[in-house]
Amino acid sequence: MTGIYELIQSPLFGRQKKKLKKNQVKFLDDAIHKIMDAPELGEQKIGDLMGVRVFKFRMGKDQILLAYEILEKTLYLYTFGVHENFYRDLKKYRSR
């Protein structure tokens, strides 16, 4: 790992993860490990989502987007989901 010592998931992320099946959780955990190994993998966002990165990965046949932010040595996981309404919901969640 490259200096990430803490992993924090948002309450929204936790609720979404609970709804997944075991094989889907494995895909999500693999994606999180890839991000922890190379935090710059995700695409840097601009505008309202400044500072947030989005990593795209496959979960079966679906492409999933995973939003995260790195603050000092902490990886903060915001949310994940399919592309439809993803950015709109992420903006709404961050504006709270």
Biopython code that builds the backbone (N, CA, C, O; Angstrom):
import numpy as np
from Bio.PDB.StructureBuilder import StructureBuilder

atoms = [
    (1, "MET", "N", (0.838, -1.191, 0.000)),
    (1, "MET", "CA", (0.000, 0.000, 0.000)),
    (1, "MET", "C", (0.873, 1.241, 0.000)),
    (1, "MET", "O", (1.988, 1.237, 0.521)),
    (2, "THR", "N", (0.359, 2.278, -0.579)),
    (2, "THR", "CA", (1.140, 3.496, -0.724)),
    (2, "THR", "C", (0.699, 4.565, 0.260)),
    (2, "THR", "O", (0.215, 5.621, -0.147)),
    (3, "GLY", "N", (0.857, 4.305, 1.531)),
    (3, "GLY", "CA", (0.633, 5.334, 2.518)),
    (3, "GLY", "C", (-0.800, 5.570, 2.946)),
    (3, "GLY", "O", (-1.059, 6.563, 3.626)),
    (4, "ILE", "N", (-1.741, 4.722, 2.590)),
    (4, "ILE", "CA", (-3.109, 4.874, 3.075)),
    (4, "ILE", "C", (-3.237, 4.007, 4.326)),
    (4, "ILE", "O", (-3.105, 2.784, 4.273)),
    (5, "TYR", "N", (-3.496, 4.669, 5.447)),
    (5, "TYR", "CA", (-3.519, 3.972, 6.722)),
    (5, "TYR", "C", (-4.926, 3.737, 7.251)),
    (5, "TYR", "O", (-5.128, 2.900, 8.131)),
    (6, "GLU", "N", (-5.894, 4.466, 6.725)),
    (6, "GLU", "CA", (-7.244, 4.368, 7.269)),
    (6, "GLU", "C", (-8.249, 4.339, 6.121)),
    (6, "GLU", "O", (-8.064, 4.994, 5.096)),
    (7, "LEU", "N", (-9.296, 3.580, 6.313)),
    (7, "LEU", "CA", (-10.367, 3.464, 5.328)),
    (7, "LEU", "C", (-11.670, 3.818, 6.031)),
    (7, "LEU", "O", (-12.040, 3.185, 7.020)),
    (8, "ILE", "N", (-12.365, 4.834, 5.517)),
    (8, "ILE", "CA", (-13.635, 5.253, 6.107)),
    (8, "ILE", "C", (-14.700, 5.171, 5.028)),
    (8, "ILE", "O", (-14.531, 5.697, 3.927)),
    (9, "GLN", "N", (-15.787, 4.512, 5.354)),
    (9, "GLN", "CA", (-16.904, 4.458, 4.406)),
    (9, "GLN", "C", (-18.034, 5.332, 4.918)),
    (9, "GLN", "O", (-18.322, 5.368, 6.115)),
    (10, "SER", "N", (-18.666, 6.032, 3.992)),
    (10, "SER", "CA", (-19.790, 6.879, 4.368)),
    (10, "SER", "C", (-20.963, 5.993, 4.772)),
    (10, "SER", "O", (-21.008, 4.821, 4.399)),
    (11, "PRO", "N", (-21.908, 6.535, 5.524)),
    (11, "PRO", "CA", (-23.092, 5.749, 5.883)),
    (11, "PRO", "C", (-23.842, 5.248, 4.642)),
    (11, "PRO", "O", (-24.369, 4.136, 4.634)),
    (12, "LEU", "N", (-23.883, 6.074, 3.606)),
    (12, "LEU", "CA", (-24.531, 5.672, 2.353)),
    (12, "LEU", "C", (-23.824, 4.465, 1.750)),
    (12, "LEU", "O", (-24.476, 3.520, 1.308)),
    (13, "PHE", "N", (-22.502, 4.493, 1.729)),
    (13, "PHE", "CA", (-21.718, 3.389, 1.192)),
    (13, "PHE", "C", (-22.001, 2.101, 1.961)),
    (13, "PHE", "O", (-22.171, 1.038, 1.365)),
    (14, "GLY", "N", (-22.051, 2.203, 3.276)),
    (14, "GLY", "CA", (-22.331, 1.036, 4.115)),
    (14, "GLY", "C", (-23.695, 0.436, 3.836)),
    (14, "GLY", "O", (-23.837, -0.784, 3.759)),
    (15, "ARG", "N", (-24.700, 1.291, 3.683)),
    (15, "ARG", "CA", (-26.053, 0.788, 3.389)),
    (15, "ARG", "C", (-26.098, 0.099, 2.034)),
    (15, "ARG", "O", (-26.747, -0.937, 1.880)),
    (16, "GLN", "N", (-25.406, 0.675, 1.048)),
    (16, "GLN", "CA", (-25.394, 0.068, -0.282)),
    (16, "GLN", "C", (-24.676, -1.277, -0.263)),
    (16, "GLN", "O", (-25.120, -2.233, -0.899)),
    (17, "LYS", "N", (-23.570, -1.347, 0.467)),
    (17, "LYS", "CA", (-22.786, -2.582, 0.506)),
    (17, "LYS", "C", (-23.561, -3.716, 1.168)),
    (17, "LYS", "O", (-23.426, -4.872, 0.765)),
    (18, "LYS", "N", (-24.372, -3.402, 2.179)),
    (18, "LYS", "CA", (-25.173, -4.427, 2.858)),
    (18, "LYS", "C", (-26.157, -5.110, 1.917)),
    (18, "LYS", "O", (-26.521, -6.267, 2.130)),
    (19, "LYS", "N", (-26.585, -4.404, 0.884)),
    (19, "LYS", "CA", (-27.586, -4.944, -0.040)),
    (19, "LYS", "C", (-26.982, -5.863, -1.108)),
    (19, "LYS", "O", (-27.715, -6.511, -1.855)),
    (20, "LEU", "N", (-25.659, -5.920, -1.179)),
    (20, "LEU", "CA", (-25.008, -6.726, -2.205)),
    (20, "LEU", "C", (-24.955, -8.202, -1.826)),
    (20, "LEU", "O", (-25.005, -8.562, -0.649)),
    (21, "LYS", "N", (-24.851, -9.051, -2.855)),
    (21, "LYS", "CA", (-24.646, -10.477, -2.646)),
    (21, "LYS", "C", (-23.156, -10.717, -2.398)),
    (21, "LYS", "O", (-22.328, -9.846, -2.664)),
    (22, "LYS", "N", (-22.824, -11.902, -1.887)),
    (22, "LYS", "CA", (-21.437, -12.195, -1.527)),
    (22, "LYS", "C", (-20.482, -12.058, -2.707)),
    (22, "LYS", "O", (-19.397, -11.496, -2.562)),
    (23, "ASN", "N", (-20.878, -12.568, -3.876)),
    (23, "ASN", "CA", (-19.980, -12.479, -5.024)),
    (23, "ASN", "C", (-19.806, -11.023, -5.481)),
    (23, "ASN", "O", (-18.748, -10.665, -5.999)),
    (24, "GLN", "N", (-20.836, -10.177, -5.294)),
    (24, "GLN", "CA", (-20.725, -8.773, -5.653)),
    (24, "GLN", "C", (-19.813, -8.027, -4.675)),
    (24, "GLN", "O", (-19.081, -7.119, -5.071)),
    (25, "VAL", "N", (-19.861, -8.413, -3.407)),
    (25, "VAL", "CA", (-18.990, -7.795, -2.401)),
    (25, "VAL", "C", (-17.528, -8.073, -2.745)),
    (25, "VAL", "O", (-16.666, -7.221, -2.529)),
    (26, "LYS", "N", (-17.244, -9.268, -3.283)),
    (26, "LYS", "CA", (-15.878, -9.602, -3.671)),
    (26, "LYS", "C", (-15.384, -8.666, -4.771)),
    (26, "LYS", "O", (-14.249, -8.193, -4.706)),
    (27, "PHE", "N", (-16.213, -8.389, -5.779)),
    (27, "PHE", "CA", (-15.837, -7.452, -6.839)),
    (27, "PHE", "C", (-15.556, -6.063, -6.258)),
    (27, "PHE", "O", (-14.586, -5.409, -6.639)),
    (28, "LEU", "N", (-16.412, -5.623, -5.334)),
    (28, "LEU", "CA", (-16.253, -4.307, -4.708)),
    (28, "LEU", "C", (-14.970, -4.259, -3.879)),
    (28, "LEU", "O", (-14.218, -3.287, -3.954)),
    (29, "ASP", "N", (-14.719, -5.298, -3.095)),
    (29, "ASP", "CA", (-13.504, -5.335, -2.276)),
    (29, "ASP", "C", (-12.241, -5.348, -3.135)),
    (29, "ASP", "O", (-11.242, -4.722, -2.781)),
    (30, "ASP", "N", (-12.284, -6.057, -4.258)),
    (30, "ASP", "CA", (-11.140, -6.064, -5.180)),
    (30, "ASP", "C", (-10.881, -4.659, -5.716)),
    (30, "ASP", "O", (-9.730, -4.233, -5.813)),
    (31, "ALA", "N", (-11.939, -3.942, -6.061)),
    (31, "ALA", "CA", (-11.796, -2.574, -6.566)),
    (31, "ALA", "C", (-11.208, -1.655, -5.490)),
    (31, "ALA", "O", (-10.365, -0.809, -5.788)),
    (32, "ILE", "N", (-11.648, -1.820, -4.253)),
    (32, "ILE", "CA", (-11.129, -0.998, -3.149)),
    (32, "ILE", "C", (-9.646, -1.278, -2.930)),
    (32, "ILE", "O", (-8.871, -0.354, -2.683)),
    (33, "HIS", "N", (-9.245, -2.543, -3.018)),
    (33, "HIS", "CA", (-7.829, -2.890, -2.855)),
    (33, "HIS", "C", (-6.987, -2.283, -3.977)),
    (33, "HIS", "O", (-5.866, -1.835, -3.732)),
    (34, "LYS", "N", (-7.511, -2.263, -5.201)),
    (34, "LYS", "CA", (-6.789, -1.635, -6.312)),
    (34, "LYS", "C", (-6.598, -0.150, -6.042)),
    (34, "LYS", "O", (-5.525, 0.396, -6.295)),
    (35, "ILE", "N", (-7.631, 0.501, -5.533)),
    (35, "ILE", "CA", (-7.537, 1.932, -5.222)),
    (35, "ILE", "C", (-6.525, 2.171, -4.106)),
    (35, "ILE", "O", (-5.750, 3.125, -4.169)),
    (36, "MET", "N", (-6.525, 1.323, -3.097)),
    (36, "MET", "CA", (-5.579, 1.485, -1.993)),
    (36, "MET", "C", (-4.136, 1.288, -2.467)),
    (36, "MET", "O", (-3.224, 1.935, -1.953)),
    (37, "ASP", "N", (-3.927, 0.407, -3.435)),
    (37, "ASP", "CA", (-2.585, 0.179, -3.975)),
    (37, "ASP", "C", (-2.123, 1.342, -4.858)),
    (37, "ASP", "O", (-0.941, 1.686, -4.876)),
    (38, "ALA", "N", (-3.060, 1.939, -5.584)),
    (38, "ALA", "CA", (-2.734, 3.043, -6.503)),
    (38, "ALA", "C", (-3.872, 4.067, -6.470)),
    (38, "ALA", "O", (-4.758, 4.025, -7.324)),
    (39, "PRO", "N", (-3.861, 4.980, -5.503)),
    (39, "PRO", "CA", (-4.973, 5.918, -5.308)),
    (39, "PRO", "C", (-5.266, 6.818, -6.508)),
    (39, "PRO", "O", (-6.371, 7.348, -6.621)),
    (40, "GLU", "N", (-4.299, 6.998, -7.399)),
    (40, "GLU", "CA", (-4.510, 7.871, -8.549)),
    (40, "GLU", "C", (-5.231, 7.182, -9.707)),
    (40, "GLU", "O", (-5.379, 7.781, -10.772)),
    (41, "LEU", "N", (-5.680, 5.946, -9.527)),
    (41, "LEU", "CA", (-6.372, 5.206, -10.584)),
    (41, "LEU", "C", (-7.656, 5.890, -11.039)),
    (41, "LEU", "O", (-7.948, 5.928, -12.234)),
    (42, "GLY", "N", (-8.412, 6.420, -10.113)),
    (42, "GLY", "CA", (-9.703, 7.016, -10.447)),
    (42, "GLY", "C", (-9.553, 8.327, -11.189)),
    (42, "GLY", "O", (-8.530, 9.007, -11.094)),
    (43, "GLU", "N", (-10.592, 8.667, -11.928)),
    (43, "GLU", "CA", (-10.612, 9.912, -12.697)),
    (43, "GLU", "C", (-10.954, 11.080, -11.770)),
    (43, "GLU", "O", (-11.964, 11.055, -11.065)),
    (44, "GLN", "N", (-10.099, 12.099, -11.783)),
    (44, "GLN", "CA", (-10.297, 13.283, -10.945)),
    (44, "GLN", "C", (-11.472, 14.098, -11.491)),
    (44, "GLN", "O", (-11.534, 14.369, -12.690)),
    (45, "LYS", "N", (-12.391, 14.483, -10.628)),
    (45, "LYS", "CA", (-13.560, 15.265, -11.031)),
    (45, "LYS", "C", (-13.302, 16.755, -10.804)),
    (45, "LYS", "O", (-12.460, 17.141, -9.994)),
    (46, "ILE", "N", (-14.051, 17.582, -11.541)),
    (46, "ILE", "CA", (-13.912, 19.033, -11.425)),
    (46, "ILE", "C", (-15.273, 19.637, -11.117)),
    (46, "ILE", "O", (-16.281, 18.931, -11.095)),
    (47, "GLY", "N", (-15.302, 20.918, -10.883)),
    (47, "GLY", "CA", (-16.564, 21.605, -10.624)),
    (47, "GLY", "C", (-17.099, 21.288, -9.244)),
    (47, "GLY", "O", (-16.366, 21.352, -8.257)),
    (48, "ASP", "N", (-18.385, 20.944, -9.171)),
    (48, "ASP", "CA", (-19.041, 20.652, -7.891)),
    (48, "ASP", "C", (-18.406, 19.480, -7.159)),
    (48, "ASP", "O", (-18.492, 19.395, -5.933)),
    (49, "LEU", "N", (-17.779, 18.589, -7.887)),
    (49, "LEU", "CA", (-17.196, 17.385, -7.283)),
    (49, "LEU", "C", (-15.676, 17.478, -7.163)),
    (49, "LEU", "O", (-14.989, 16.456, -7.175)),
    (50, "MET", "N", (-15.158, 18.681, -7.049)),
    (50, "MET", "CA", (-13.709, 18.891, -6.938)),
    (50, "MET", "C", (-13.152, 18.067, -5.773)),
    (50, "MET", "O", (-13.691, 18.091, -4.667)),
    (51, "GLY", "N", (-12.069, 17.344, -6.041)),
    (51, "GLY", "CA", (-11.434, 16.527, -5.013)),
    (51, "GLY", "C", (-11.874, 15.078, -5.024)),
    (51, "GLY", "O", (-11.188, 14.220, -4.468)),
    (52, "VAL", "N", (-12.998, 14.793, -5.642)),
    (52, "VAL", "CA", (-13.517, 13.423, -5.696)),
    (52, "VAL", "C", (-12.926, 12.716, -6.906)),
    (52, "VAL", "O", (-12.767, 13.307, -7.974)),
    (53, "ARG", "N", (-12.609, 11.467, -6.724)),
    (53, "ARG", "CA", (-12.166, 10.619, -7.832)),
    (53, "ARG", "C", (-13.208, 9.527, -8.042)),
    (53, "ARG", "O", (-13.868, 9.092, -7.098)),
    (54, "VAL", "N", (-13.346, 9.090, -9.294)),
    (54, "VAL", "CA", (-14.291, 8.020, -9.620)),
    (54, "VAL", "C", (-13.540, 6.913, -10.336)),
    (54, "VAL", "O", (-12.911, 7.137, -11.371)),
    (55, "PHE", "N", (-13.613, 5.717, -9.771)),
    (55, "PHE", "CA", (-12.975, 4.530, -10.332)),
    (55, "PHE", "C", (-14.056, 3.658, -10.945)),
    (55, "PHE", "O", (-15.066, 3.371, -10.301)),
    (56, "LYS", "N", (-13.850, 3.232, -12.189)),
    (56, "LYS", "CA", (-14.823, 2.392, -12.883)),
    (56, "LYS", "C", (-14.319, 0.950, -12.890)),
    (56, "LYS", "O", (-13.145, 0.690, -13.154)),
    (57, "PHE", "N", (-15.231, 0.015, -12.595)),
    (57, "PHE", "CA", (-14.882, -1.400, -12.612)),
    (57, "PHE", "C", (-16.110, -2.213, -12.994)),
    (57, "PHE", "O", (-17.230, -1.703, -12.999)),
    (58, "ARG", "N", (-15.888, -3.461, -13.307)),
    (58, "ARG", "CA", (-16.974, -4.355, -13.705)),
    (58, "ARG", "C", (-17.409, -5.220, -12.531)),
    (58, "ARG", "O", (-16.591, -5.744, -11.775)),
    (59, "MET", "N", (-18.722, -5.350, -12.408)),
    (59, "MET", "CA", (-19.309, -6.260, -11.431)),
    (59, "MET", "C", (-20.229, -7.160, -12.255)),
    (59, "MET", "O", (-21.396, -6.845, -12.484)),
    (60, "GLY", "N", (-19.669, -8.287, -12.693)),
    (60, "GLY", "CA", (-20.411, -9.122, -13.620)),
    (60, "GLY", "C", (-20.462, -8.425, -14.970)),
    (60, "GLY", "O", (-19.421, -8.098, -15.540)),
    (61, "LYS", "N", (-21.658, -8.196, -15.483)),
    (61, "LYS", "CA", (-21.822, -7.519, -16.773)),
    (61, "LYS", "C", (-21.967, -6.012, -16.632)),
    (61, "LYS", "O", (-21.881, -5.288, -17.624)),
    (62, "ASP", "N", (-22.185, -5.534, -15.420)),
    (62, "ASP", "CA", (-22.436, -4.108, -15.192)),
    (62, "ASP", "C", (-21.147, -3.345, -14.935)),
    (62, "ASP", "O", (-20.224, -3.840, -14.289)),
    (63, "GLN", "N", (-21.110, -2.112, -15.462)),
    (63, "GLN", "CA", (-20.009, -1.223, -15.124)),
    (63, "GLN", "C", (-20.435, -0.409, -13.905)),
    (63, "GLN", "O", (-21.497, 0.213, -13.903)),
    (64, "ILE", "N", (-19.607, -0.419, -12.883)),
    (64, "ILE", "CA", (-19.908, 0.246, -11.619)),
    (64, "ILE", "C", (-18.932, 1.404, -11.429)),
    (64, "ILE", "O", (-17.746, 1.283, -11.737)),
    (65, "LEU", "N", (-19.433, 2.513, -10.923)),
    (65, "LEU", "CA", (-18.610, 3.665, -10.602)),
    (65, "LEU", "C", (-18.476, 3.741, -9.080)),
    (65, "LEU", "O", (-19.460, 3.588, -8.356)),
    (66, "LEU", "N", (-17.278, 3.974, -8.611)),
    (66, "LEU", "CA", (-16.987, 4.058, -7.183)),
    (66, "LEU", "C", (-16.378, 5.427, -6.902)),
    (66, "LEU", "O", (-15.297, 5.741, -7.400)),
    (67, "ALA", "N", (-17.065, 6.238, -6.110)),
    (67, "ALA", "CA", (-16.603, 7.584, -5.787)),
    (67, "ALA", "C", (-15.851, 7.561, -4.467)),
    (67, "ALA", "O", (-16.322, 7.001, -3.477)),
    (68, "TYR", "N", (-14.667, 8.180, -4.466)),
    (68, "TYR", "CA", (-13.849, 8.222, -3.257)),
    (68, "TYR", "C", (-13.030, 9.504, -3.232)),
    (68, "TYR", "O", (-12.903, 10.212, -4.231)),
    (69, "GLU", "N", (-12.486, 9.773, -2.064)),
    (69, "GLU", "CA", (-11.626, 10.938, -1.892)),
    (69, "GLU", "C", (-10.488, 10.538, -0.957)),
    (69, "GLU", "O", (-10.678, 9.753, -0.028)),
    (70, "ILE", "N", (-9.318, 11.083, -1.215)),
    (70, "ILE", "CA", (-8.172, 10.803, -0.358)),
    (70, "ILE", "C", (-7.828, 12.082, 0.386)),
    (70, "ILE", "O", (-7.476, 13.095, -0.220)),
    (71, "LEU", "N", (-7.934, 12.023, 1.691)),
    (71, "LEU", "CA", (-7.612, 13.146, 2.557)),
    (71, "LEU", "C", (-6.441, 12.721, 3.433)),
    (71, "LEU", "O", (-6.586, 11.872, 4.314)),
    (72, "GLU", "N", (-5.279, 13.320, 3.182)),
    (72, "GLU", "CA", (-4.031, 12.965, 3.853)),
    (72, "GLU", "C", (-3.775, 11.475, 3.670)),
    (72, "GLU", "O", (-3.493, 11.055, 2.548)),
    (73, "LYS", "N", (-3.858, 10.673, 4.694)),
    (73, "LYS", "CA", (-3.587, 9.231, 4.562)),
    (73, "LYS", "C", (-4.850, 8.406, 4.801)),
    (73, "LYS", "O", (-4.787, 7.258, 5.243)),
    (74, "THR", "N", (-5.994, 9.016, 4.499)),
    (74, "THR", "CA", (-7.282, 8.355, 4.701)),
    (74, "THR", "C", (-8.013, 8.238, 3.369)),
    (74, "THR", "O", (-8.097, 9.201, 2.607)),
    (75, "LEU", "N", (-8.535, 7.057, 3.100)),
    (75, "LEU", "CA", (-9.362, 6.827, 1.925)),
    (75, "LEU", "C", (-10.810, 6.883, 2.379)),
    (75, "LEU", "O", (-11.247, 6.055, 3.178)),
    (76, "TYR", "N", (-11.555, 7.860, 1.870)),
    (76, "TYR", "CA", (-12.954, 8.042, 2.240)),
    (76, "TYR", "C", (-13.817, 7.580, 1.069)),
    (76, "TYR", "O", (-13.753, 8.159, -0.016)),
    (77, "LEU", "N", (-14.618, 6.550, 1.282)),
    (77, "LEU", "CA", (-15.485, 5.982, 0.244)),
    (77, "LEU", "C", (-16.861, 6.628, 0.340)),
    (77, "LEU", "O", (-17.532, 6.520, 1.367)),
    (78, "TYR", "N", (-17.282, 7.301, -0.728)),
    (78, "TYR", "CA", (-18.580, 7.981, -0.727)),
    (78, "TYR", "C", (-19.728, 7.057, -1.113)),
    (78, "TYR", "O", (-20.636, 6.814, -0.318)),
    (79, "THR", "N", (-19.679, 6.548, -2.334)),
    (79, "THR", "CA", (-20.798, 5.756, -2.859)),
    (79, "THR", "C", (-20.334, 4.964, -4.072)),
    (79, "THR", "O", (-19.233, 5.178, -4.579)),
    (80, "PHE", "N", (-21.174, 4.054, -4.530)),
    (80, "PHE", "CA", (-20.916, 3.324, -5.767)),
    (80, "PHE", "C", (-22.250, 3.011, -6.417)),
    (80, "PHE", "O", (-23.290, 3.021, -5.757)),
    (81, "GLY", "N", (-22.220, 2.735, -7.706)),
    (81, "GLY", "CA", (-23.444, 2.393, -8.423)),
    (81, "GLY", "C", (-23.248, 2.479, -9.925)),
    (81, "GLY", "O", (-22.161, 2.795, -10.410)),
    (82, "VAL", "N", (-24.313, 2.194, -10.650)),
    (82, "VAL", "CA", (-24.276, 2.301, -12.105)),
    (82, "VAL", "C", (-24.309, 3.780, -12.494)),
    (82, "VAL", "O", (-24.594, 4.638, -11.659)),
    (83, "HIS", "N", (-24.022, 4.068, -13.736)),
    (83, "HIS", "CA", (-23.859, 5.456, -14.187)),
    (83, "HIS", "C", (-25.142, 6.286, -14.080)),
    (83, "HIS", "O", (-25.079, 7.491, -13.835)),
    (84, "GLU", "N", (-26.290, 5.655, -14.260)),
    (84, "GLU", "CA", (-27.556, 6.386, -14.283)),
    (84, "GLU", "C", (-27.776, 7.148, -12.972)),
    (84, "GLU", "O", (-27.886, 6.539, -11.907)),
    (85, "ASN", "N", (-27.837, 8.452, -13.052)),
    (85, "ASN", "CA", (-28.064, 9.363, -11.921)),
    (85, "ASN", "C", (-26.952, 9.329, -10.870)),
    (85, "ASN", "O", (-27.124, 9.874, -9.779)),
    (86, "PHE", "N", (-25.834, 8.707, -11.173)),
    (86, "PHE", "CA", (-24.758, 8.561, -10.202)),
    (86, "PHE", "C", (-24.203, 9.913, -9.766)),
    (86, "PHE", "O", (-24.092, 10.187, -8.571)),
    (87, "TYR", "N", (-23.856, 10.751, -10.731)),
    (87, "TYR", "CA", (-23.249, 12.043, -10.405)),
    (87, "TYR", "C", (-24.253, 12.985, -9.749)),
    (87, "TYR", "O", (-23.890, 13.752, -8.857)),
    (88, "ARG", "N", (-25.489, 12.937, -10.173)),
    (88, "ARG", "CA", (-26.527, 13.765, -9.556)),
    (88, "ARG", "C", (-26.691, 13.399, -8.080)),
    (88, "ARG", "O", (-26.737, 14.277, -7.218)),
    (89, "ASP", "N", (-26.779, 12.103, -7.798)),
    (89, "ASP", "CA", (-26.937, 11.645, -6.418)),
    (89, "ASP", "C", (-25.697, 11.936, -5.577)),
    (89, "ASP", "O", (-25.809, 12.249, -4.392)),
    (90, "LEU", "N", (-24.514, 11.834, -6.188)),
    (90, "LEU", "CA", (-23.277, 12.111, -5.469)),
    (90, "LEU", "C", (-23.201, 13.590, -5.091)),
    (90, "LEU", "O", (-22.814, 13.923, -3.971)),
    (91, "LYS", "N", (-23.568, 14.477, -6.015)),
    (91, "LYS", "CA", (-23.586, 15.926, -5.709)),
    (91, "LYS", "C", (-24.550, 16.224, -4.572)),
    (91, "LYS", "O", (-24.246, 16.998, -3.664)),
    (92, "LYS", "N", (-25.713, 15.597, -4.639)),
    (92, "LYS", "CA", (-26.734, 15.817, -3.599)),
    (92, "LYS", "C", (-26.216, 15.334, -2.237)),
    (92, "LYS", "O", (-26.417, 16.006, -1.224)),
    (93, "TYR", "N", (-25.557, 14.182, -2.212)),
    (93, "TYR", "CA", (-25.035, 13.635, -0.960)),
    (93, "TYR", "C", (-23.936, 14.523, -0.388)),
    (93, "TYR", "O", (-23.902, 14.780, 0.815)),
    (94, "ARG", "N", (-23.041, 14.987, -1.249)),
    (94, "ARG", "CA", (-21.931, 15.832, -0.775)),
    (94, "ARG", "C", (-22.383, 17.213, -0.325)),
    (94, "ARG", "O", (-21.710, 17.838, 0.494)),
    (95, "SER", "N", (-23.501, 17.701, -0.837)),
    (95, "SER", "CA", (-23.958, 19.054, -0.485)),
    (95, "SER", "C", (-24.647, 19.092, 0.874)),
    (95, "SER", "O", (-24.922, 20.175, 1.390)),
    (96, "ARG", "N", (-24.930, 17.940, 1.461)),
    (96, "ARG", "CA", (-25.573, 17.911, 2.780)),
    (96, "ARG", "C", (-24.665, 18.376, 3.868)),
    (96, "ARG", "O", (-25.062, 18.409, 5.033)),
]
sb = StructureBuilder()
sb.init_structure("model")
sb.init_model(0)
sb.init_chain("A")
sb.init_seg("    ")
for serial, (resi, resn, name, xyz) in enumerate(atoms, 1):
    if name == "N":
        sb.init_residue(resn, " ", resi, " ")
    sb.init_atom(name, np.array(xyz, "f"), 0.0, 1.0, " ", f" {name:<3s}", serial, name[0])
structure = sb.get_structure()
